[in-house]
């Protein structure tokens, strides 16, 4: 999954939906120039939660692909 591809934006949408229901914090995003440095959200705790969320997604995807 590459930043700025369809899969990435779908993952962001899934996380935003999850975070609105389960987490406290701002969901404001940083400028897209920072995304390649793994800084997606302005709120540091929300950003860390997204990184964990995306790591879990990638782990599941690798298991499904037999990697």
Rosetta blueprint (number, residue, H / E / L):
1 X L
2 X L
3 X L
4 X L
5 X L
6 X H
7 X H
8 X H
9 X H
10 X H
11 X H
12 X H
13 X H
14 X H
15 X H
16 X H
17 X H
18 X H
19 X H
20 X H
21 X H
22 X H
23 X L
24 X L
25 X L
26 X L
27 X L
28 X L
29 X E
30 X L
31 X L
32 X H
33 X H
34 X H
35 X H
36 X H
37 X H
38 X L
39 X L
40 X L
41 X E
42 X L
43 X L
44 X H
45 X H
46 X H
47 X H
48 X H
49 X H
50 X H
51 X H
52 X H
53 X H
54 X H
55 X H
56 X H
57 X H
58 X H
59 X H
60 X H
61 X H
62 X H
63 X H
64 X H
65 X L
66 X L
67 X L
